[in-house]
Amino acid sequence: MKDVPYWTFTDWVEKEGWHSGVGPIGLNGNSALLDLQLLWAYQLAADLESKYGLASYVSLYRQYADQLKRTIRDKYWGYCQKPFC
């Protein structure tokens, strides 16, 4: 996620880089913390849909999660080595 508007509260942390409950944001506006939260939301949505919803949404949310996992690896780690990829 990049340049997310409004207050993206995460937690009250008293540490360098944290301001008013918002986690660190890169110079280019990226936030690993928000990307990871979105990934978790996709995974939870897929799980919920698999139990109570539509199979097409399960597939869609899993696709979103898989793509976001690859993006997170590339963006924040720069490379990925087996067996972690």
mmCIF file as gemmi writes it, N, C-alpha and C atoms, coordinates in Angstrom:
data_model
loop_
_atom_site.group_PDB
_atom_site.id
_atom_site.type_symbol
_atom_site.label_atom_id
_atom_site.label_alt_id
_atom_site.label_comp_id
_atom_site.label_asym_id
_atom_site.label_entity_id
_atom_site.label_seq_id
_atom_site.pdbx_PDB_ins_code
_atom_site.Cartn_x
_atom_site.Cartn_y
_atom_site.Cartn_z
_atom_site.occupancy
_atom_site.B_iso_or_equiv
_atom_site.pdbx_formal_charge
_atom_site.auth_seq_id
_atom_site.auth_asym_id
_atom_site.pdbx_PDB_model_num
ATOM 1 N N . MET Axp A 1 ? 0.853 -1.158 0 1 0 ? 1 A 1
ATOM 2 C CA . MET Axp A 1 ? 0 0 0 1 0 ? 1 A 1
ATOM 3 C C . MET Axp A 1 ? 0.905 1.229 0 1 0 ? 1 A 1
ATOM 4 N N . LYS Axp A 2 ? 0.431 2.268 -0.635 1 0 ? 2 A 1
ATOM 5 C CA . LYS Axp A 2 ? 1.266 3.448 -0.78 1 0 ? 2 A 1
ATOM 6 C C . LYS Axp A 2 ? 0.423 4.705 -0.609 1 0 ? 2 A 1
ATOM 7 N N . ASP Axp A 3 ? 0.969 5.658 0.139 1 0 ? 3 A 1
ATOM 8 C CA . ASP Axp A 3 ? 0.313 6.958 0.34 1 0 ? 3 A 1
ATOM 9 C C . ASP Axp A 3 ? -1.142 6.808 0.773 1 0 ? 3 A 1
ATOM 10 N N . VAL Axp A 4 ? -1.373 5.984 1.765 1 0 ? 4 A 1
ATOM 11 C CA . VAL Axp A 4 ? -2.724 5.75 2.258 1 0 ? 4 A 1
ATOM 12 C C . VAL Axp A 4 ? -3.215 7.019 2.969 1 0 ? 4 A 1
ATOM 13 N N . PRO Axp A 5 ? -4.379 7.52 2.58 1 0 ? 5 A 1
ATOM 14 C CA . PRO Axp A 5 ? -4.878 8.744 3.201 1 0 ? 5 A 1
ATOM 15 C C . PRO Axp A 5 ? -5.464 8.478 4.594 1 0 ? 5 A 1
ATOM 16 N N . TYR Axp A 6 ? -5.682 9.518 5.292 1 0 ? 6 A 1
ATOM 17 C CA . TYR Axp A 6 ? -6.315 9.497 6.607 1 0 ? 6 A 1
ATOM 18 C C . TYR Axp A 6 ? -5.38 8.909 7.669 1 0 ? 6 A 1
ATOM 19 N N . TRP Axp A 7 ? -5.93 8.644 8.81 1 0 ? 7 A 1
ATOM 20 C CA . TRP Axp A 7 ? -5.16 8.17 9.953 1 0 ? 7 A 1
ATOM 21 C C . TRP Axp A 7 ? -5.108 6.65 9.912 1 0 ? 7 A 1
ATOM 22 N N . THR Axp A 8 ? -3.949 6.093 9.671 1 0 ? 8 A 1
ATOM 23 C CA . THR Axp A 8 ? -3.789 4.634 9.582 1 0 ? 8 A 1
ATOM 24 C C . THR Axp A 8 ? -3.275 4.083 10.915 1 0 ? 8 A 1
ATOM 25 N N . PHE Axp A 9 ? -4.074 4.284 11.942 1 0 ? 9 A 1
ATOM 26 C CA . PHE Axp A 9 ? -3.699 3.843 13.285 1 0 ? 9 A 1
ATOM 27 C C . PHE Axp A 9 ? -3.425 2.346 13.301 1 0 ? 9 A 1
ATOM 28 N N . THR Axp A 10 ? -2.342 1.978 13.987 1 0 ? 10 A 1
ATOM 29 C CA . THR Axp A 10 ? -1.998 0.576 14.154 1 0 ? 10 A 1
ATOM 30 C C . THR Axp A 10 ? -1.89 0.22 15.631 1 0 ? 10 A 1
ATOM 31 N N . ASP Axp A 11 ? -1.079 0.978 16.371 1 0 ? 11 A 1
ATOM 32 C CA . ASP Axp A 11 ? -0.874 0.684 17.79 1 0 ? 11 A 1
ATOM 33 C C . ASP Axp A 11 ? -0.155 1.862 18.424 1 0 ? 11 A 1
ATOM 34 N N . TRP Axp A 12 ? -0.346 2.039 19.707 1 0 ? 12 A 1
ATOM 35 C CA . TRP Axp A 12 ? 0.374 3.088 20.425 1 0 ? 12 A 1
ATOM 36 C C . TRP Axp A 12 ? 1.746 2.556 20.793 1 0 ? 12 A 1
ATOM 37 N N . VAL Axp A 13 ? 2.715 2.875 19.979 1 0 ? 13 A 1
ATOM 38 C CA . VAL Axp A 13 ? 4.083 2.433 20.176 1 0 ? 13 A 1
ATOM 39 C C . VAL Axp A 13 ? 4.94 3.665 20.414 1 0 ? 13 A 1
ATOM 40 N N . GLU Axp A 14 ? 5.766 3.602 21.437 1 0 ? 14 A 1
ATOM 41 C CA . GLU Axp A 14 ? 6.676 4.71 21.72 1 0 ? 14 A 1
ATOM 42 C C . GLU Axp A 14 ? 8.065 4.32 21.254 1 0 ? 14 A 1
ATOM 43 N N . LYS Axp A 15 ? 8.282 4.482 19.961 1 0 ? 15 A 1
ATOM 44 C CA . LYS Axp A 15 ? 9.539 4.101 19.352 1 0 ? 15 A 1
ATOM 45 C C . LYS Axp A 15 ? 9.793 5.021 18.165 1 0 ? 15 A 1
ATOM 46 N N . GLU Axp A 16 ? 11.041 5.16 17.81 1 0 ? 16 A 1
ATOM 47 C CA . GLU Axp A 16 ? 11.395 6.007 16.685 1 0 ? 16 A 1
ATOM 48 C C . GLU Axp A 16 ? 10.685 5.533 15.419 1 0 ? 16 A 1
ATOM 49 N N . GLY Axp A 17 ? 10.142 6.461 14.672 1 0 ? 17 A 1
ATOM 50 C CA . GLY Axp A 17 ? 9.444 6.138 13.442 1 0 ? 17 A 1
ATOM 51 C C . GLY Axp A 17 ? 7.939 6.012 13.602 1 0 ? 17 A 1
ATOM 52 N N . TRP Axp A 18 ? 7.471 5.903 14.827 1 0 ? 18 A 1
ATOM 53 C CA . TRP Axp A 18 ? 6.04 5.806 15.1 1 0 ? 18 A 1
ATOM 54 C C . TRP Axp A 18 ? 5.537 7.177 15.551 1 0 ? 18 A 1
ATOM 55 N N . HIS Axp A 19 ? 4.415 7.611 14.958 1 0 ? 19 A 1
ATOM 56 C CA . HIS Axp A 19 ? 3.847 8.911 15.316 1 0 ? 19 A 1
ATOM 57 C C . HIS Axp A 19 ? 2.331 8.788 15.428 1 0 ? 19 A 1
ATOM 58 N N . SER Axp A 20 ? 1.81 9.121 16.597 1 0 ? 20 A 1
ATOM 59 C CA . SER Axp A 20 ? 0.354 9.115 16.834 1 0 ? 20 A 1
ATOM 60 C C . SER Axp A 20 ? -0.281 7.779 16.469 1 0 ? 20 A 1
ATOM 61 N N . GLY Axp A 21 ? 0.396 6.696 16.783 1 0 ? 21 A 1
ATOM 62 C CA . GLY Axp A 21 ? -0.145 5.368 16.549 1 0 ? 21 A 1
ATOM 63 C C . GLY Axp A 21 ? 0.022 4.842 15.137 1 0 ? 21 A 1
ATOM 64 N N . VAL Axp A 22 ? 0.738 5.573 14.297 1 0 ? 22 A 1
ATOM 65 C CA . VAL Axp A 22 ? 0.96 5.165 12.905 1 0 ? 22 A 1
ATOM 66 C C . VAL Axp A 22 ? 2.376 4.619 12.771 1 0 ? 22 A 1
ATOM 67 N N . GLY Axp A 23 ? 2.483 3.427 12.206 1 0 ? 23 A 1
ATOM 68 C CA . GLY Axp A 23 ? 3.783 2.793 12.028 1 0 ? 23 A 1
ATOM 69 C C . GLY Axp A 23 ? 4.639 3.498 10.992 1 0 ? 23 A 1
ATOM 70 N N . PRO Axp A 24 ? 5.896 3.125 10.917 1 0 ? 24 A 1
ATOM 71 C CA . PRO Axp A 24 ? 6.822 3.758 9.977 1 0 ? 24 A 1
ATOM 72 C C . PRO Axp A 24 ? 6.351 3.649 8.527 1 0 ? 24 A 1
ATOM 73 N N . ILE Axp A 25 ? 6.579 4.72 7.8 1 0 ? 25 A 1
ATOM 74 C CA . ILE Axp A 25 ? 6.244 4.777 6.377 1 0 ? 25 A 1
ATOM 75 C C . ILE Axp A 25 ? 7.507 5.167 5.633 1 0 ? 25 A 1
ATOM 76 N N . GLY Axp A 26 ? 7.811 4.461 4.547 1 0 ? 26 A 1
ATOM 77 C CA . GLY Axp A 26 ? 9.011 4.723 3.764 1 0 ? 26 A 1
ATOM 78 C C . GLY Axp A 26 ? 8.965 6.072 3.067 1 0 ? 26 A 1
ATOM 79 N N . LEU Axp A 27 ? 10.107 6.519 2.61 1 0 ? 27 A 1
ATOM 80 C CA . LEU Axp A 27 ? 10.203 7.798 1.911 1 0 ? 27 A 1
ATOM 81 C C . LEU Axp A 27 ? 9.32 7.844 0.672 1 0 ? 27 A 1
ATOM 82 N N . ASN Axp A 28 ? 9.075 6.684 0.071 1 0 ? 28 A 1
ATOM 83 C CA . ASN Axp A 28 ? 8.231 6.624 -1.116 1 0 ? 28 A 1
ATOM 84 C C . ASN Axp A 28 ? 6.753 6.402 -0.783 1 0 ? 28 A 1
ATOM 85 N N . GLY Axp A 29 ? 6.405 6.427 0.509 1 0 ? 29 A 1
ATOM 86 C CA . GLY Axp A 29 ? 5.015 6.281 0.932 1 0 ? 29 A 1
ATOM 87 C C . GLY Axp A 29 ? 4.567 4.864 1.196 1 0 ? 29 A 1
ATOM 88 N N . ASN Axp A 30 ? 5.463 3.89 1.047 1 0 ? 30 A 1
ATOM 89 C CA . ASN Axp A 30 ? 5.114 2.487 1.296 1 0 ? 30 A 1
ATOM 90 C C . ASN Axp A 30 ? 5.106 2.174 2.779 1 0 ? 30 A 1
ATOM 91 N N . SER Axp A 31 ? 4.284 1.2 3.149 1 0 ? 31 A 1
ATOM 92 C CA . SER Axp A 31 ? 4.219 0.752 4.533 1 0 ? 31 A 1
ATOM 93 C C . SER Axp A 31 ? 4.145 -0.768 4.574 1 0 ? 31 A 1
ATOM 94 N N . ALA Axp A 32 ? 5.197 -1.41 5.031 1 0 ? 32 A 1
ATOM 95 C CA . ALA Axp A 32 ? 5.198 -2.871 5.168 1 0 ? 32 A 1
ATOM 96 C C . ALA Axp A 32 ? 4.107 -3.31 6.127 1 0 ? 32 A 1
ATOM 97 N N . LEU Axp A 33 ? 3.92 -2.552 7.181 1 0 ? 33 A 1
ATOM 98 C CA . LEU Axp A 33 ? 2.913 -2.897 8.183 1 0 ? 33 A 1
ATOM 99 C C . LEU Axp A 33 ? 1.52 -2.94 7.563 1 0 ? 33 A 1
ATOM 100 N N . LEU Axp A 34 ? 1.176 -1.942 6.761 1 0 ? 34 A 1
ATOM 101 C CA . LEU Axp A 34 ? -0.137 -1.926 6.129 1 0 ? 34 A 1
ATOM 102 C C . LEU Axp A 34 ? -0.263 -3.01 5.061 1 0 ? 34 A 1
ATOM 103 N N . ASP Axp A 35 ? 0.817 -3.267 4.326 1 0 ? 35 A 1
ATOM 104 C CA . ASP Axp A 35 ? 0.785 -4.345 3.34 1 0 ? 35 A 1
ATOM 105 C C . ASP Axp A 35 ? 0.537 -5.695 4.019 1 0 ? 35 A 1
ATOM 106 N N . LEU Axp A 36 ? 1.178 -5.921 5.143 1 0 ? 36 A 1
ATOM 107 C CA . LEU Axp A 36 ? 0.99 -7.18 5.865 1 0 ? 36 A 1
ATOM 108 C C . LEU Axp A 36 ? -0.412 -7.289 6.452 1 0 ? 36 A 1
ATOM 109 N N . GLN Axp A 37 ? -0.97 -6.177 6.91 1 0 ? 37 A 1
ATOM 110 C CA . GLN Axp A 37 ? -2.349 -6.2 7.41 1 0 ? 37 A 1
ATOM 111 C C . GLN Axp A 37 ? -3.334 -6.519 6.284 1 0 ? 37 A 1
ATOM 112 N N . LEU Axp A 38 ? -3.096 -5.952 5.1 1 0 ? 38 A 1
ATOM 113 C CA . LEU Axp A 38 ? -3.955 -6.245 3.957 1 0 ? 38 A 1
ATOM 114 C C . LEU Axp A 38 ? -3.837 -7.717 3.569 1 0 ? 38 A 1
ATOM 115 N N . LEU Axp A 39 ? -2.634 -8.256 3.586 1 0 ? 39 A 1
ATOM 116 C CA . LEU Axp A 39 ? -2.442 -9.677 3.286 1 0 ? 39 A 1
ATOM 117 C C . LEU Axp A 39 ? -3.243 -10.535 4.253 1 0 ? 39 A 1
ATOM 118 N N . TRP Axp A 40 ? -3.166 -10.214 5.518 1 0 ? 40 A 1
ATOM 119 C CA . TRP Axp A 40 ? -3.915 -10.969 6.527 1 0 ? 40 A 1
ATOM 120 C C . TRP Axp A 40 ? -5.42 -10.866 6.273 1 0 ? 40 A 1
ATOM 121 N N . ALA Axp A 41 ? -5.893 -9.68 5.904 1 0 ? 41 A 1
ATOM 122 C CA . ALA Axp A 41 ? -7.313 -9.499 5.615 1 0 ? 41 A 1
ATOM 123 C C . ALA Axp A 41 ? -7.749 -10.371 4.43 1 0 ? 41 A 1
ATOM 124 N N . TYR Axp A 42 ? -6.936 -10.422 3.372 1 0 ? 42 A 1
ATOM 125 C CA . TYR Axp A 42 ? -7.255 -11.288 2.239 1 0 ? 42 A 1
ATOM 126 C C . TYR Axp A 42 ? -7.319 -12.747 2.667 1 0 ? 42 A 1
ATOM 127 N N . GLN Axp A 43 ? -6.369 -13.18 3.48 1 0 ? 43 A 1
ATOM 128 C CA . GLN Axp A 43 ? -6.343 -14.571 3.93 1 0 ? 43 A 1
ATOM 129 C C . GLN Axp A 43 ? -7.565 -14.893 4.794 1 0 ? 43 A 1
ATOM 130 N N . LEU Axp A 44 ? -7.926 -13.967 5.676 1 0 ? 44 A 1
ATOM 131 C CA . LEU Axp A 44 ? -9.107 -14.179 6.512 1 0 ? 44 A 1
ATOM 132 C C . LEU Axp A 44 ? -10.386 -14.183 5.683 1 0 ? 44 A 1
ATOM 133 N N . ALA Axp A 45 ? -10.452 -13.3 4.687 1 0 ? 45 A 1
ATOM 134 C CA . ALA Axp A 45 ? -11.628 -13.252 3.815 1 0 ? 45 A 1
ATOM 135 C C . ALA Axp A 45 ? -11.778 -14.554 3.034 1 0 ? 45 A 1
ATOM 136 N N . ALA Axp A 46 ? -10.675 -15.093 2.532 1 0 ? 46 A 1
ATOM 137 C CA . ALA Axp A 46 ? -10.727 -16.363 1.803 1 0 ? 46 A 1
ATOM 138 C C . ALA Axp A 46 ? -11.201 -17.486 2.722 1 0 ? 46 A 1
ATOM 139 N N . ASP Axp A 47 ? -10.706 -17.5 3.945 1 0 ? 47 A 1
ATOM 140 C CA . ASP Axp A 47 ? -11.107 -18.529 4.908 1 0 ? 47 A 1
ATOM 141 C C . ASP Axp A 47 ? -12.601 -18.405 5.242 1 0 ? 47 A 1
ATOM 142 N N . LEU Axp A 48 ? -13.048 -17.192 5.467 1 0 ? 48 A 1
ATOM 143 C CA . LEU Axp A 48 ? -14.456 -16.962 5.78 1 0 ? 48 A 1
ATOM 144 C C . LEU Axp A 48 ? -15.35 -17.391 4.616 1 0 ? 48 A 1
ATOM 145 N N . GLU Axp A 49 ? -14.99 -16.983 3.404 1 0 ? 49 A 1
ATOM 146 C CA . GLU Axp A 49 ? -15.783 -17.355 2.234 1 0 ? 49 A 1
ATOM 147 C C . GLU Axp A 49 ? -15.787 -18.862 2.01 1 0 ? 49 A 1
ATOM 148 N N . SER Axp A 50 ? -14.68 -19.527 2.345 1 0 ? 50 A 1
ATOM 149 C CA . SER Axp A 50 ? -14.63 -20.981 2.147 1 0 ? 50 A 1
ATOM 150 C C . SER Axp A 50 ? -15.593 -21.709 3.082 1 0 ? 50 A 1
ATOM 151 N N . LYS Axp A 51 ? -15.905 -21.094 4.202 1 0 ? 51 A 1
ATOM 152 C CA . LYS Axp A 51 ? -16.807 -21.722 5.169 1 0 ? 51 A 1
ATOM 153 C C . LYS Axp A 51 ? -18.265 -21.302 4.985 1 0 ? 51 A 1
ATOM 154 N N . TYR Axp A 52 ? -18.469 -20.042 4.582 1 0 ? 52 A 1
ATOM 155 C CA . TYR Axp A 52 ? -19.83 -19.52 4.59 1 0 ? 52 A 1
ATOM 156 C C . TYR Axp A 52 ? -20.249 -18.819 3.301 1 0 ? 52 A 1
ATOM 157 N N . GLY Axp A 53 ? -19.379 -18.793 2.307 1 0 ? 53 A 1
ATOM 158 C CA . GLY Axp A 53 ? -19.669 -17.943 1.164 1 0 ? 53 A 1
ATOM 159 C C . GLY Axp A 53 ? -19.599 -18.62 -0.177 1 0 ? 53 A 1
ATOM 160 N N . LEU Axp A 54 ? -19.085 -17.871 -1.106 1 0 ? 54 A 1
ATOM 161 C CA . LEU Axp A 54 ? -19.038 -18.292 -2.501 1 0 ? 54 A 1
ATOM 162 C C . LEU Axp A 54 ? -17.629 -18.722 -2.9 1 0 ? 54 A 1
ATOM 163 N N . ALA Axp A 55 ? -17.559 -19.831 -3.612 1 0 ? 55 A 1
ATOM 164 C CA . ALA Axp A 55 ? -16.25 -20.36 -4.029 1 0 ? 55 A 1
ATOM 165 C C . ALA Axp A 55 ? -15.5 -19.381 -4.919 1 0 ? 55 A 1
ATOM 166 N N . SER Axp A 56 ? -16.22 -18.604 -5.724 1 0 ? 56 A 1
ATOM 167 C CA . SER Axp A 56 ? -15.551 -17.647 -6.605 1 0 ? 56 A 1
ATOM 168 C C . SER Axp A 56 ? -14.804 -16.582 -5.803 1 0 ? 56 A 1
ATOM 169 N N . TYR Axp A 57 ? -15.345 -16.192 -4.66 1 0 ? 57 A 1
ATOM 170 C CA . TYR Axp A 57 ? -14.659 -15.218 -3.811 1 0 ? 57 A 1
ATOM 171 C C . TYR Axp A 57 ? -13.453 -15.846 -3.112 1 0 ? 57 A 1
ATOM 172 N N . VAL Axp A 58 ? -13.545 -17.107 -2.766 1 0 ? 58 A 1
ATOM 173 C CA . VAL Axp A 58 ? -12.395 -17.805 -2.17 1 0 ? 58 A 1
ATOM 174 C C . VAL Axp A 58 ? -11.221 -17.736 -3.143 1 0 ? 58 A 1
ATOM 175 N N . SER Axp A 59 ? -11.485 -18.076 -4.38 1 0 ? 59 A 1
ATOM 176 C CA . SER Axp A 59 ? -10.439 -18.057 -5.404 1 0 ? 59 A 1
ATOM 177 C C . SER Axp A 59 ? -9.896 -16.645 -5.601 1 0 ? 59 A 1
ATOM 178 N N . LEU Axp A 60 ? -10.763 -15.666 -5.657 1 0 ? 60 A 1
ATOM 179 C CA . LEU Axp A 60 ? -10.352 -14.281 -5.867 1 0 ? 60 A 1
ATOM 180 C C . LEU Axp A 60 ? -9.47 -13.788 -4.721 1 0 ? 60 A 1
ATOM 181 N N . TYR Axp A 61 ? -9.9 -13.994 -3.483 1 0 ? 61 A 1
ATOM 182 C CA . TYR Axp A 61 ? -9.113 -13.538 -2.331 1 0 ? 61 A 1
ATOM 183 C C . TYR Axp A 61 ? -7.779 -14.272 -2.232 1 0 ? 61 A 1
ATOM 184 N N . ARG Axp A 62 ? -7.76 -15.542 -2.591 1 0 ? 62 A 1
ATOM 185 C CA . ARG Axp A 62 ? -6.487 -16.281 -2.577 1 0 ? 62 A 1
ATOM 186 C C . ARG Axp A 62 ? -5.539 -15.753 -3.646 1 0 ? 62 A 1
ATOM 187 N N . GLN Axp A 63 ? -6.079 -15.41 -4.806 1 0 ? 63 A 1
ATOM 188 C CA . GLN Axp A 63 ? -5.249 -14.818 -5.86 1 0 ? 63 A 1
ATOM 189 C C . GLN Axp A 63 ? -4.668 -13.49 -5.392 1 0 ? 63 A 1
ATOM 190 N N . TYR Axp A 64 ? -5.508 -12.654 -4.782 1 0 ? 64 A 1
ATOM 191 C CA . TYR Axp A 64 ? -5.028 -11.372 -4.256 1 0 ? 64 A 1
ATOM 192 C C . TYR Axp A 64 ? -3.929 -11.591 -3.221 1 0 ? 64 A 1
ATOM 193 N N . ALA Axp A 65 ? -4.15 -12.556 -2.328 1 0 ? 65 A 1
ATOM 194 C CA . ALA Axp A 65 ? -3.168 -12.829 -1.272 1 0 ? 65 A 1
ATOM 195 C C . ALA Axp A 65 ? -1.85 -13.331 -1.873 1 0 ? 65 A 1
ATOM 196 N N . ASP Axp A 66 ? -1.926 -14.224 -2.837 1 0 ? 66 A 1
ATOM 197 C CA . ASP Axp A 66 ? -0.707 -14.754 -3.459 1 0 ? 66 A 1
ATOM 198 C C . ASP Axp A 66 ? 0.077 -13.646 -4.153 1 0 ? 66 A 1
ATOM 199 N N . GLN Axp A 67 ? -0.63 -12.78 -4.881 1 0 ? 67 A 1
ATOM 200 C CA . GLN Axp A 67 ? 0.042 -11.674 -5.562 1 0 ? 67 A 1
ATOM 201 C C . GLN Axp A 67 ? 0.676 -10.723 -4.553 1 0 ? 67 A 1
ATOM 202 N N . LEU Axp A 68 ? -0.046 -10.42 -3.484 1 0 ? 68 A 1
ATOM 203 C CA . LEU Axp A 68 ? 0.482 -9.501 -2.47 1 0 ? 68 A 1
ATOM 204 C C . LEU Axp A 68 ? 1.681 -10.108 -1.75 1 0 ? 68 A 1
ATOM 205 N N . LYS Axp A 69 ? 1.682 -11.414 -1.519 1 0 ? 69 A 1
ATOM 206 C CA . LYS Axp A 69 ? 2.848 -12.068 -0.908 1 0 ? 69 A 1
ATOM 207 C C . LYS Axp A 69 ? 4.09 -11.863 -1.774 1 0 ? 69 A 1
ATOM 208 N N . ARG Axp A 70 ? 3.934 -12.071 -3.08 1 0 ? 70 A 1
ATOM 209 C CA . ARG Axp A 70 ? 5.064 -11.879 -3.986 1 0 ? 70 A 1
ATOM 210 C C . ARG Axp A 70 ? 5.523 -10.417 -3.981 1 0 ? 70 A 1
ATOM 211 N N . THR Axp A 71 ? 4.575 -9.513 -3.977 1 0 ? 71 A 1
ATOM 212 C CA . THR Axp A 71 ? 4.909 -8.083 -3.959 1 0 ? 71 A 1
ATOM 213 C C . THR Axp A 71 ? 5.65 -7.715 -2.686 1 0 ? 71 A 1
ATOM 214 N N . ILE Axp A 72 ? 5.196 -8.218 -1.547 1 0 ? 72 A 1
ATOM 215 C CA . ILE Axp A 72 ? 5.846 -7.937 -0.26 1 0 ? 72 A 1
ATOM 216 C C . ILE Axp A 72 ? 7.278 -8.468 -0.27 1 0 ? 72 A 1
ATOM 217 N N . ARG Axp A 73 ? 7.463 -9.68 -0.756 1 0 ? 73 A 1
ATOM 218 C CA . ARG Axp A 73 ? 8.824 -10.245 -0.826 1 0 ? 73 A 1
ATOM 219 C C . ARG Axp A 73 ? 9.727 -9.385 -1.697 1 0 ? 73 A 1
ATOM 220 N N . ASP Axp A 74 ? 9.223 -9.012 -2.863 1 0 ? 74 A 1
ATOM 221 C CA . ASP Axp A 74 ? 10.032 -8.218 -3.799 1 0 ? 74 A 1
ATOM 222 C C . ASP Axp A 74 ? 10.296 -6.81 -3.271 1 0 ? 74 A 1
ATOM 223 N N . LYS Axp A 75 ? 9.293 -6.213 -2.683 1 0 ? 75 A 1
ATOM 224 C CA . LYS Axp A 75 ? 9.398 -4.819 -2.253 1 0 ? 75 A 1
ATOM 225 C C . LYS Axp A 75 ? 10.261 -4.652 -1.004 1 0 ? 75 A 1
ATOM 226 N N . TYR Axp A 76 ? 10.105 -5.552 -0.044 1 0 ? 76 A 1
ATOM 227 C CA . TYR Axp A 76 ? 10.766 -5.353 1.251 1 0 ? 76 A 1
ATOM 228 C C . TYR Axp A 76 ? 11.992 -6.227 1.469 1 0 ? 76 A 1
ATOM 229 N N . TRP Axp A 77 ? 12.119 -7.297 0.702 1 0 ? 77 A 1
ATOM 230 C CA . TRP Axp A 77 ? 13.29 -8.14 0.844 1 0 ? 77 A 1
ATOM 231 C C . TRP Axp A 77 ? 14.162 -8.098 -0.405 1 0 ? 77 A 1
ATOM 232 N N . GLY Axp A 78 ? 13.607 -7.674 -1.518 1 0 ? 78 A 1
ATOM 233 C CA . GLY Axp A 78 ? 14.372 -7.494 -2.734 1 0 ? 78 A 1
ATOM 234 C C . GLY Axp A 78 ? 14.674 -8.774 -3.494 1 0 ? 78 A 1
ATOM 235 N N . TYR Axp A 79 ? 14.637 -9.877 -2.83 1 0 ? 79 A 1
ATOM 236 C CA . TYR Axp A 79 ? 14.865 -11.16 -3.473 1 0 ? 79 A 1
ATOM 237 C C . TYR Axp A 79 ? 14.246 -12.228 -2.585 1 0 ? 79 A 1
ATOM 238 N N . CYS Axp A 80 ? 14.119 -13.382 -3.102 1 0 ? 80 A 1
ATOM 239 C CA . CYS Axp A 80 ? 13.569 -14.469 -2.319 1 0 ? 80 A 1
ATOM 240 C C . CYS Axp A 80 ? 14.332 -15.745 -2.661 1 0 ? 80 A 1
ATOM 241 N N . GLN Axp A 81 ? 14.781 -16.446 -1.648 1 0 ? 81 A 1
ATOM 242 C CA . GLN Axp A 81 ? 15.521 -17.686 -1.863 1 0 ? 81 A 1
ATOM 243 C C . GLN Axp A 81 ? 14.669 -18.859 -1.404 1 0 ? 81 A 1
ATOM 244 N N . LYS Axp A 82 ? 14.812 -19.96 -2.087 1 0 ? 82 A 1
ATOM 245 C CA . LYS Axp A 82 ? 14.113 -21.186 -1.714 1 0 ? 82 A 1
ATOM 246 C C . LYS Axp A 82 ? 14.608 -21.624 -0.337 1 0 ? 82 A 1
ATOM 247 N N . PRO Axp A 83 ? 13.806 -22.174 0.519 1 0 ? 83 A 1
ATOM 248 C CA . PRO Axp A 83 ? 12.445 -22.65 0.324 1 0 ? 83 A 1
ATOM 249 C C . PRO Axp A 83 ? 11.393 -21.591 0.672 1 0 ? 83 A 1
ATOM 250 N N . PHE Axp A 84 ? 11.758 -20.337 0.809 1 0 ? 84 A 1
ATOM 251 C CA . PHE Axp A 84 ? 10.833 -19.322 1.296 1 0 ? 84 A 1
ATOM 252 C C . PHE Axp A 84 ? 9.957 -18.723 0.214 1 0 ? 84 A 1
ATOM 253 N N . CYS Axp A 85 ? 10.26 -18.96 -1.038 1 0 ? 85 A 1
ATOM 254 C CA . CYS Axp A 85 ? 9.482 -18.379 -2.149 1 0 ? 85 A 1
ATOM 255 C C . CYS Axp A 85 ? 8.273 -19.216 -2.461 1 0 ? 85 A 1
